[in-house]
Amino acid sequence: KVKTKWADILGSLEIDTPDESMNLLVNKWLRYQAISGRMWGRTAYYQQSGAFGFRDQLQDSLVFLPIDPKLTEKQIRLHAKHQFEDGTVLHWWHPITDTGLPTKMTDDLLWLPFLMIHHYVETGDLSLFDESSEFYDNKKLKTSLYDHCIRAIDKVLSRMSKRGLPLIGAGDWNDGLSAVGLDWKGESIWLAEFLFYILSEFQKISVLKNDFNRSDNLNKAADTLKQAFEKHAWDGEWFFRGTKDSGEKFGSKENKDGKIYLNAQTWSVISGITDDEKQTSAMKAVQKHLIKKNGPLLLYPAYKKPDKFIGYLSRYAAGRRENGGVYMHAATWAIWAFAKLGDAKNAYNVYQKLSPINNGMKPDEYFAEPYVTPGNIEGPDSPQYGRGGWTWYTGSASWLQKVVVDWILGIRASEEGLIIDPCIPKEWKGFTVKRKFRNTNYNISVINDSHVSSGIKKIEVDGVSQESIIIKPTGQKFSNVKVYLG
């Protein structure tokens, strides 16, 4: 039974590319790591916990969407029960006692609508939004999951600065920014980008739910946020990361240490909150300042001494973990950003630098297992530059699989159907993908006789040519797709 179960999980999504190490990671190891280590075990050699992390488990459950979306649904239902009436959530909790840490982290709550959006895009099914769920602090009150999402969004919108940017509180995605906004004055530029993404995507859900007043309000909030972002977030060549309670910028050219942070650049592209020129400039800054031999650093230069107004991030030794190392989870988003810009060379370059198989070719330097992603790789300010650590128990496994399949191979779900939009090395002659989507098993062959990185000359679905790069759901059990690049 165990062998059959894993055969089903690992056989549900298969790729065959000229990069054998990519095939091995995507077809086997990344999925196994994300599911066994993160979803089921919730523990590893570097961290023994067993707790459910709100943002962590929701992101990890992305791995189930192309396999069995019902497994993602279970995670959504579980997490909705750990939301408070006011929209906030537990940062983490232990399953036996069902007790945990109420969070002042300002991004946690938004990952619930993020997952709901992605679940809908994968399945085309809105019914999950109608399901009812209790609240952690009021088990007698049950409202729809749609309402749970709205409460999360509204809570973040209620915590804005006078300039119209989200407050960072005790940290956003980066827990290490633990002292930036404890007085609820510090701002987060990354959170502005993430919030804009949520507002833009969730308003589409509101339209589908015939909740037009809500859709209008979300659109207005997105427009207002975009205006504030465009007015305040640009630092000349890149986006600064945020402001402290004092109003001082960090992640800015004005700083000695921590001049540039990765997430503020990548999510400016992913979210679409700014114009193409600034997106391109921001990612050029990533190339210039952050990409090193093992991938893009989370920030640079590392903090050389603790900054009590930054947080525990600055108390790590320089070059380690979040303080100037490659933080794999965030680094995978650079692949998404480069591919979204159509920059196949840099998207693949980042993948190659992050690949544990490639890094494992230097075992005395890398030190970590070559078949699972690490949480971090030490950066140039560390005496152990290039050493991997915190393997297995990292959110990077699910994300690395997703960005490779969705954005390098370009096979990704959309509301209308399955998008075919590769962004590959021009040297590749082609690749194949087997992927299940809305009850149809697709066998996709991409032919690259023209030796290009992107652009589609012709698509044939079961022998019938079509112009659109979106394959509409066929309703068949199997479907064969041929894609000719050029």
C-alpha positions as CSV (number, residue, x, y, z in Angstrom):
1,K,0.0,0.0,0.0
2,V,2.8,2.4,0.8
3,K,4.6,1.7,-2.5
4,T,1.3,2.1,-4.4
5,K,0.5,5.4,-2.6
6,W,3.9,6.9,-3.4
7,A,3.8,5.6,-7.0
8,D,0.5,7.5,-7.4
9,I,2.0,10.7,-5.8
10,L,5.2,10.6,-7.8
11,G,3.6,9.5,-11.0
12,S,1.0,12.3,-11.2
13,L,3.4,14.9,-12.5
14,E,6.4,13.9,-14.6
15,I,8.8,15.9,-16.7
16,D,11.5,14.8,-19.2
17,T,14.0,17.6,-20.0
18,P,17.6,17.7,-21.2
19,D,18.5,18.5,-17.6
20,E,18.6,15.1,-15.9
21,S,19.2,16.6,-12.5
22,M,16.0,18.7,-12.9
23,N,14.1,15.6,-13.9
24,L,15.3,13.8,-10.8
25,L,14.4,16.6,-8.4
26,V,11.0,17.5,-9.9
27,N,9.9,13.9,-10.5
28,K,10.9,12.5,-7.2
29,W,12.8,14.3,-4.5
30,L,11.2,17.7,-4.2
31,R,7.8,16.2,-3.9
32,Y,9.0,13.6,-1.4
33,Q,10.7,16.2,0.7
34,A,7.7,18.6,0.7
35,I,5.2,15.9,1.6
36,S,7.1,13.6,3.9
37,G,9.3,16.2,5.6
38,R,7.1,19.3,5.7
39,M,3.5,18.2,5.3
40,W,3.5,15.0,7.3
41,G,6.6,14.9,9.5
42,R,6.9,18.7,10.2
43,T,10.4,17.9,11.6
44,A,13.9,17.3,10.5
45,Y,17.5,17.2,11.7
46,Y,17.8,21.0,12.2
47,Q,14.4,21.6,13.8
48,Q,12.3,19.2,15.9
49,S,8.9,20.6,16.3
50,G,5.8,18.9,14.9
51,A,3.9,22.2,15.0
52,F,1.7,23.5,12.1
53,G,3.0,26.8,10.8
54,F,0.1,28.8,9.3
55,R,1.9,30.3,6.4
56,D,4.3,27.4,6.1
57,Q,1.8,24.5,5.7
58,L,-0.5,26.5,3.4
59,Q,2.4,27.2,1.0
60,D,3.7,23.6,1.3
61,S,0.2,22.4,0.3
62,L,0.7,23.9,-3.1
63,V,2.6,20.7,-3.9
64,F,-0.7,18.8,-3.8
65,L,-2.6,20.9,-6.4
66,P,-1.4,19.1,-9.6
67,I,-1.5,15.8,-7.7
68,D,-4.8,15.8,-5.8
69,P,-6.4,19.2,-4.9
70,K,-8.5,17.6,-2.3
71,L,-5.4,17.3,-0.1
72,T,-4.9,21.0,-0.5
73,E,-8.5,21.5,0.6
74,K,-7.9,19.6,3.8
75,Q,-5.1,22.0,4.7
76,I,-7.3,25.0,3.9
77,R,-10.1,23.8,6.1
78,L,-7.6,23.0,8.9
79,H,-6.0,26.5,8.8
80,A,-9.3,28.3,8.6
81,K,-10.2,26.9,12.0
82,H,-7.1,28.6,13.4
83,Q,-8.2,32.1,12.4
84,F,-9.6,34.5,14.9
85,E,-12.8,36.5,14.3
86,D,-10.9,39.6,13.6
87,G,-9.0,38.0,10.7
88,T,-5.7,37.4,12.5
89,V,-4.4,33.8,12.9
90,L,-2.1,31.6,15.0
91,H,1.5,31.8,13.7
92,W,1.8,28.2,14.6
93,W,0.1,25.6,16.8
94,H,0.6,22.1,18.1
95,P,-2.0,19.5,17.0
96,I,-2.6,17.6,20.3
97,T,-3.2,20.5,22.6
98,D,-4.4,22.8,19.7
99,T,-2.6,25.7,21.3
100,G,-0.1,28.0,19.6
101,L,1.2,31.5,19.2
102,P,-1.2,34.3,18.2
103,T,0.7,36.3,15.6
104,K,1.7,39.9,15.1
105,M,3.2,38.8,11.8
106,T,1.4,40.8,9.2
107,D,1.5,38.3,6.2
108,D,0.4,35.1,7.8
109,L,-3.3,35.7,7.4
110,L,-3.0,36.6,3.7
111,W,-1.8,33.1,2.8
112,L,-5.3,31.7,3.3
113,P,-6.8,33.8,0.4
114,F,-3.6,33.1,-1.6
115,L,-4.2,29.3,-1.3
116,M,-7.9,29.7,-2.0
117,I,-7.1,31.7,-5.2
118,H,-4.6,29.0,-6.4
119,H,-7.0,26.2,-5.5
120,Y,-9.7,27.8,-7.7
121,V,-7.3,28.4,-10.6
122,E,-6.3,24.7,-10.5
123,T,-9.8,23.3,-10.1
124,G,-12.1,25.8,-11.6
125,D,-14.4,25.0,-8.7
126,L,-15.8,27.9,-6.5
127,S,-17.7,25.6,-4.1
128,L,-14.9,25.6,-1.5
129,F,-15.6,29.3,-0.9
130,D,-19.1,28.4,0.2
131,E,-18.0,25.9,2.9
132,S,-18.4,27.1,6.5
133,S,-15.7,27.1,9.1
134,E,-15.5,28.0,12.8
135,F,-13.1,30.5,14.3
136,Y,-10.3,29.6,16.7
137,D,-11.7,32.0,19.4
138,N,-15.4,31.4,18.6
139,K,-16.2,27.8,17.7
140,K,-20.0,28.6,17.7
141,L,-19.6,31.1,14.9
142,K,-19.3,29.6,11.5
143,T,-19.0,31.6,8.3
144,S,-18.0,30.8,4.7
145,L,-14.4,30.4,3.7
146,Y,-15.0,33.3,1.4
147,D,-15.8,35.4,4.5
148,H,-12.7,34.0,6.3
149,C,-10.6,35.3,3.3
150,I,-12.3,38.7,3.4
151,R,-11.7,39.1,7.1
152,A,-8.0,38.4,6.5
153,I,-7.8,41.0,3.7
154,D,-9.7,43.6,5.7
155,K,-7.5,43.2,8.7
156,V,-4.4,43.9,6.7
157,L,-6.1,46.9,5.0
158,S,-6.9,48.2,8.5
159,R,-3.2,48.3,9.4
160,M,-1.9,50.9,7.0
161,S,0.5,53.8,7.6
162,K,-0.3,57.4,7.0
163,R,1.4,57.1,3.6
164,G,-0.9,54.3,2.6
165,L,1.6,51.4,2.9
166,P,1.1,48.2,5.0
167,L,2.5,48.2,8.5
168,I,5.0,45.4,9.2
169,G,4.3,44.8,12.9
170,A,6.5,42.0,14.3
171,G,7.6,40.9,10.9
172,D,6.2,40.0,7.5
173,W,7.3,36.9,5.5
174,N,10.8,37.5,7.0
175,D,10.4,36.6,10.7
176,G,13.9,37.9,11.3
177,L,12.6,41.5,10.8
178,S,11.2,41.1,14.4
179,A,11.9,44.6,15.7
180,V,11.2,46.8,12.7
181,G,7.6,47.6,13.5
182,L,6.8,46.7,17.1
183,D,5.3,50.2,17.6
184,W,3.0,49.7,14.6
185,K,4.7,52.5,12.6
186,G,7.2,50.6,10.4
187,E,6.2,49.8,6.8
188,S,6.8,46.8,4.6
189,I,7.3,47.3,0.9
190,W,7.2,43.6,0.3
191,L,3.9,43.3,2.1
192,A,2.6,46.1,-0.2
193,E,3.5,44.0,-3.2
194,F,2.0,40.8,-1.7
195,L,-1.2,42.6,-0.7
196,F,-1.5,44.1,-4.1
197,Y,-1.3,40.6,-5.6
198,I,-4.0,39.3,-3.3
199,L,-6.3,42.3,-3.9
200,S,-5.9,42.0,-7.7
201,E,-6.6,38.3,-7.8
202,F,-9.3,38.1,-5.1
203,Q,-11.4,40.8,-6.7
204,K,-11.8,38.3,-9.6
205,I,-13.2,35.8,-7.1
206,S,-15.6,38.4,-5.8
207,V,-16.9,39.0,-9.3
208,L,-17.5,35.3,-9.8
209,K,-19.3,35.2,-6.5
210,N,-21.5,38.1,-7.7
211,D,-20.2,40.2,-4.8
212,F,-19.7,43.3,-6.9
213,N,-19.6,45.8,-4.1
214,R,-16.7,43.8,-2.6
215,S,-15.0,43.6,-6.0
216,D,-15.2,47.4,-6.4
217,N,-13.8,47.9,-2.9
218,L,-10.9,45.6,-3.5
219,N,-10.2,47.3,-6.8
220,K,-10.2,50.7,-5.2
221,A,-7.9,49.4,-2.4
222,A,-5.5,48.0,-5.0
223,D,-5.5,51.3,-6.9
224,T,-4.9,53.3,-3.7
225,L,-2.1,51.0,-2.7
226,K,-0.5,51.1,-6.1
227,Q,-0.4,54.9,-6.0
228,A,1.2,54.9,-2.5
229,F,3.7,52.3,-3.7
230,E,4.7,54.3,-6.8
231,K,5.1,57.5,-4.8
232,H,7.1,56.1,-1.9
233,A,8.8,52.7,-2.6
234,W,11.4,53.4,-5.3
235,D,14.9,53.9,-4.1
236,G,16.5,54.9,-7.4
237,E,17.6,51.5,-8.8
238,W,15.6,49.1,-6.7
239,F,12.8,49.1,-4.2
240,F,13.8,49.6,-0.6
241,R,12.5,46.9,1.9
242,G,10.6,49.0,4.4
243,T,10.8,51.6,7.1
244,K,11.5,51.2,10.8
245,D,9.2,52.7,13.5
246,S,11.4,55.7,13.4
247,G,10.7,56.2,9.7
248,E,14.3,55.3,8.7
249,K,14.5,53.2,5.5
250,F,16.1,49.7,5.4
251,G,17.0,47.8,2.3
252,S,18.0,51.1,0.9
253,K,21.1,52.6,-0.8
254,E,21.2,54.9,2.2
255,N,22.2,52.0,4.5
256,K,25.7,50.6,5.1
257,D,24.5,47.1,5.6
258,G,21.4,45.5,4.2
259,K,21.3,47.9,1.2
260,I,19.1,45.7,-0.9
261,Y,16.7,42.9,-0.1
262,L,15.6,40.2,-2.6
263,N,11.9,39.9,-1.9
264,A,11.1,43.6,-2.6
265,Q,12.5,43.2,-6.1
266,T,11.1,39.8,-7.1
267,W,7.6,40.5,-5.9
268,S,7.5,43.9,-7.7
269,V,7.5,41.7,-10.8
270,I,5.3,38.8,-9.5
271,S,2.6,41.2,-8.2
272,G,2.6,43.5,-11.2
273,I,2.3,46.5,-8.9
274,T,4.7,48.7,-10.9
275,D,5.7,49.4,-14.5
276,D,7.9,47.3,-16.7
277,E,10.8,49.7,-16.5
278,K,11.1,49.6,-12.7
279,Q,10.5,45.8,-12.7
280,T,13.4,45.3,-15.1
281,S,15.6,47.7,-13.2
282,A,14.9,46.0,-9.9
283,M,15.8,42.6,-11.3
284,K,19.0,44.1,-12.8
285,A,19.9,45.1,-9.3
286,V,19.3,41.5,-8.2
287,Q,21.8,40.4,-10.9
288,K,24.3,43.0,-9.9
289,H,24.2,42.8,-6.1
290,L,22.5,39.6,-5.0
291,I,23.2,36.7,-7.3
292,K,26.3,34.9,-6.2
293,K,27.7,31.4,-6.8
294,N,24.9,29.6,-5.0
295,G,22.0,31.8,-6.1
296,P,20.5,35.1,-5.0
297,L,21.2,36.3,-1.4
298,L,18.2,37.4,0.7
299,L,20.0,40.7,1.4
300,Y,23.3,42.3,0.8
301,P,25.7,43.3,2.4
302,A,25.1,41.2,5.6
303,Y,24.7,43.0,8.9
304,K,28.1,43.0,10.6
305,K,26.7,43.9,14.1
306,P,23.2,43.5,15.7
307,D,20.7,46.2,15.0
308,K,18.1,46.2,17.7
309,F,15.7,48.1,15.4
310,I,15.9,45.4,12.7
311,G,15.5,42.3,14.8
312,Y,17.0,38.8,15.3
313,L,18.0,38.6,11.6
314,S,20.9,41.0,12.4
315,R,22.0,38.8,15.3
316,Y,23.0,35.9,13.0
317,A,26.6,35.8,12.0
318,A,27.3,37.7,8.8
319,G,26.4,35.6,5.8
320,R,24.4,33.0,7.6
321,R,20.7,32.2,7.3
322,E,18.6,35.3,6.7
323,N,21.6,37.6,7.3
324,G,23.2,37.6,3.9
325,G,22.8,34.0,3.0
326,V,20.9,32.4,0.2
327,Y,17.5,31.7,1.8
328,M,16.1,29.0,-0.6
329,H,12.4,29.7,-0.1
330,A,12.8,33.4,-1.2
331,A,15.4,32.5,-3.8
332,T,12.9,30.3,-5.8
333,W,10.8,33.4,-6.3
334,A,13.6,34.9,-8.3
335,I,13.1,32.1,-10.9
336,W,9.4,33.1,-11.1
337,A,10.3,36.8,-11.5
338,F,12.9,36.3,-14.2
339,A,10.7,34.0,-16.2
340,K,7.7,36.3,-15.9
341,L,9.9,39.0,-17.5
342,G,10.8,36.5,-20.2
343,D,14.4,36.3,-19.1
344,A,15.0,32.6,-19.7
345,K,18.8,32.8,-19.2
346,N,18.6,34.2,-15.7
347,A,15.7,32.1,-14.7
348,Y,17.6,28.9,-15.6
349,N,20.8,30.3,-14.2
350,V,19.2,30.8,-10.8
351,Y,17.8,27.3,-10.9
352,Q,21.2,25.8,-11.6
353,K,22.8,27.7,-8.8
354,L,20.1,26.6,-6.3
355,S,20.0,22.9,-7.4
356,P,21.2,20.7,-4.5
357,I,22.4,18.2,-7.0
358,N,24.6,20.8,-8.7
359,N,25.8,22.1,-5.3
360,G,26.4,18.6,-4.1
361,M,29.1,18.2,-6.7
362,K,31.3,20.0,-4.2
363,P,30.6,18.0,-1.1
364,D,33.4,19.3,1.0
365,E,32.1,22.9,0.5
366,Y,28.4,22.3,0.3
367,F,28.3,19.8,3.2
368,A,24.5,19.1,2.9
369,E,22.5,16.3,1.3
370,P,22.5,16.6,-2.6
371,Y,18.9,15.3,-3.0
372,V,16.8,17.7,-0.9
373,T,16.8,21.5,-0.8
374,P,18.4,23.3,2.1
375,G,16.8,26.1,4.1
376,N,19.8,28.2,3.4
377,I,23.3,28.3,1.8
378,E,25.9,30.5,3.5
379,G,26.8,33.7,1.7
380,P,30.1,35.4,0.8
381,D,30.4,37.1,4.2
382,S,30.5,33.7,6.0
383,P,33.8,31.8,6.5
384,Q,31.8,28.7,5.4
385,Y,30.7,30.4,2.1
386,G,28.7,27.8,0.0
387,R,27.7,25.5,2.9
388,G,24.1,24.3,2.9
389,G,22.1,23.8,6.1
390,W,18.6,23.3,7.5
391,T,17.8,20.6,4.9
392,W,14.4,18.8,4.6
393,Y,12.4,21.1,6.8
394,T,12.1,24.0,4.4
395,G,9.3,25.5,2.3
396,S,11.7,25.7,-0.7
397,A,10.9,22.2,-1.9
398,S,7.3,22.8,-2.9
399,W,8.2,26.2,-4.3
400,L,11.1,25.0,-6.4
401,Q,9.0,22.4,-8.0
402,K,6.2,24.9,-8.7
403,V,8.4,27.6,-10.3
404,V,10.3,25.1,-12.4
405,V,7.1,23.5,-13.8
406,D,5.0,26.7,-13.9
407,W,7.5,29.2,-15.1
408,I,10.6,27.6,-16.7
409,L,8.6,24.8,-18.4
410,G,5.7,27.2,-18.5
411,I,3.0,24.6,-17.9
412,R,0.6,26.2,-15.4
413,A,-3.0,26.4,-14.4
414,S,-5.2,29.4,-15.2
415,E,-8.9,30.1,-14.7
416,E,-9.6,29.5,-18.4
417,G,-7.4,26.4,-18.8
418,L,-3.9,25.0,-18.9
419,I,-1.3,27.6,-20.1
420,I,1.6,26.5,-22.2
421,D,4.2,29.2,-22.1
422,P,7.8,27.9,-21.8
423,C,10.8,30.1,-20.8
424,I,13.7,27.6,-21.4
425,P,17.3,27.6,-22.4
426,K,17.4,28.0,-26.2
427,E,19.9,25.1,-26.4
428,W,17.1,22.7,-25.3
429,K,15.7,20.7,-28.3
430,G,12.4,20.2,-26.3
431,F,10.9,18.5,-23.3
432,T,7.8,16.6,-22.3
433,V,5.4,17.0,-19.3
434,K,2.7,14.6,-18.0
435,R,0.3,16.5,-15.9
436,K,-3.2,16.0,-14.6
437,F,-5.5,19.0,-14.9
438,R,-9.2,19.1,-14.1
439,N,-9.6,15.3,-14.5
440,T,-7.7,15.1,-17.8
441,N,-4.3,13.5,-18.1
442,Y,-2.2,15.6,-20.5
443,N,0.8,14.3,-22.4
444,I,2.5,17.5,-23.5
445,S,5.5,17.4,-26.0
446,V,7.3,20.7,-26.6
447,I,9.5,20.8,-29.8
448,N,12.2,23.4,-30.0
449,D,13.7,22.9,-33.5
450,S,14.0,26.7,-33.8
451,H,16.3,26.9,-30.8
452,V,14.4,29.7,-29.1
453,S,13.7,30.4,-25.4
454,S,10.1,31.3,-25.7
455,G,7.3,32.0,-28.2
456,I,4.9,29.5,-29.7
457,K,4.6,28.8,-33.4
458,K,1.9,26.2,-33.2
459,I,-0.1,24.1,-30.7
460,E,-2.0,20.9,-31.6
461,V,-4.4,19.4,-29.1
462,D,-5.4,15.9,-30.1
463,G,-4.3,16.7,-33.6
464,V,-6.3,19.9,-33.9
465,S,-4.4,23.2,-34.2
466,Q,-5.2,26.2,-32.1
467,E,-3.8,29.7,-31.8
468,S,-4.3,30.2,-28.1
469,I,-1.6,29.2,-25.6
470,I,-4.4,28.2,-23.2
471,I,-5.7,24.7,-23.5
472,K,-9.4,24.7,-22.6
473,P,-10.5,21.7,-20.4
474,T,-11.4,18.9,-22.8
475,G,-13.4,16.7,-20.4
476,Q,-11.5,13.7,-21.8
477,K,-9.6,11.2,-19.7
478,F,-6.4,11.6,-21.8
479,S,-5.3,14.4,-24.1
480,N,-2.1,14.7,-26.3
481,V,-0.6,18.1,-26.9
482,K,2.2,19.1,-29.3
483,V,3.8,22.5,-28.9
484,Y,6.2,23.9,-31.5
485,L,8.3,26.8,-30.4
486,G,9.4,29.5,-32.8
